[in-house]
Amino acid sequence: MSQLPPPENQPEFTCVKEVDNLPPLEPELETRYQEIRSQEKQNKESDWENLNNQYQYLAEQGHWKAASRLAYRHIKGIGGPRSYSKAFKWYQHLADQNIPQGYYNLAAMAEKGLGVDQDKEKAWAYLHRAAQTGSPHAQYRLGEIYLYPRNDDRMGELYHRCALSQGHAKSARALGVLADVQRNYPKMLYFTQVAASMGIEGSMLKVLQVFRDGDYGYIKDEKLAHKYDHFLTMLENDESLAFPDLAKQCPLPSHPTMGLYNPETDQNEMPE
């Protein structure tokens, strides 16, 4: 969003999780949806148009995941001609139910002028609404916008922390980068390790380099470096991996002068 509304149009921030704004799905419709998704993954071109019809039937019955999938297929031109207007209709249908995915995709379409007149102000409003209803993708995007075009570290960090609480790995990396810029190295290392544990290869490499080379004032630790090198090799061979126990397997040492970051207090603490 190259032209952003002025700061006074900035909504108040409240961290909300997406799951809290997703309506329940009828079991029978969900079972049928999963069957259609399985069929779709077989990628038989002869089924494409029929799949659209099946998704539309479920969407019309109130299955919001089917509506989202149908909108995506209209955007990509799968099972019929590309139609931004039809996609916009279904995303608006989701937004009318206060579903975060609807607002997030309406923001993208309004920003680019797809299926609707290009409108940066409306895109900005949709994006905030998506974040307010819990979209981690919107929260990540706003975190980046507030950090860089707006130079608002406080708001940027709040949005990224919210996205991270929903498992958004790129927000963990972004929080590490922000702490690096602020020269808070224990905090930087903490969030970089979190990003590494969530499968971000570059973050794993950065933690490895800290202990291999003694970067940021940390003491070199060949044993730790070797462990991170092992995990990095695994990631290079399979980018889908994650390491939820990484912090337990490789506890971070205290920085010699700055201490150890405590995420509960958001403070660095020196060992007693």
C-alpha positions, 0 to 999 in steps of 0.5 A: 500500500504505497499511499497510506491514510494519515496516522489519525485514521489508525484504529485502536489495537486489540489482539484477537485470534482468528479462531474466535471469529470462525463460525462452526461448520455443520458436520455433514457439510464439512465431511463433503467439503473434505471429500471435494478437497481430496478430489481437487488435490488429484488435479484432474482437469476434467473435474475442474468445472464440476468441483466449482459447482460442488464448492458453490453448492456448499458455499450457498449452504453456509460453508465458509471454507467452501466459499473461500475456496471457490473465490480462490478458484475464480481468481486463478481461473480454475474450472472456468474463466478468471473472474475477479468480480465473482471472487469479490462477491464471495469474499464479500459474502465472507466479510458479511459474516465477519470472517477474517479471510473475507476482509483480508482478501477484499483488502488485497483486491481493493489495493490492486483494483481487482473486481472493484475500483482501486481504492487505497483507503478502502484497502486500508480499512479492510486490512485493519478489519481483517486484523481486528477480527483475527487474521494473522496474515493481516496482522503480519502485514500491518506489523510490517507497514507500521514498522517500516513505512510508518516507523512506528515500532510500538504498533509494529511490534504489537501486530507482529506479537499478535500474529506470532501468537497464532503461529505466524513464523514470519512475525517471529523473524520480524520481531528478531529483526526489530530487536536487532535494529534496536540492538537488543541482542538477547531479545533478537536471539530469542525471537530468531530462535523462535523463528528457527523452531518454526522452520525458517531456514535463514533464522536457523542459519543466523542462530548458528552463526551467533554461536559459531562466530561469536556474533553480537558479543556472544561467546563462541560455543562449538557444541551449540553451533554443531546442533544448529548446523544439524537442524539447518541441514535437516531444514535444507533437505525438508523445508516443511520441518519445524522443531517445537522443542528447539528451545529445550534442546538448545537453551540460549545462554545469557549474553555476557553484558545484556543478560537473557531475554525473558518473554514474560516480562519483555526484559533482559535479566542478568543471571544471579 
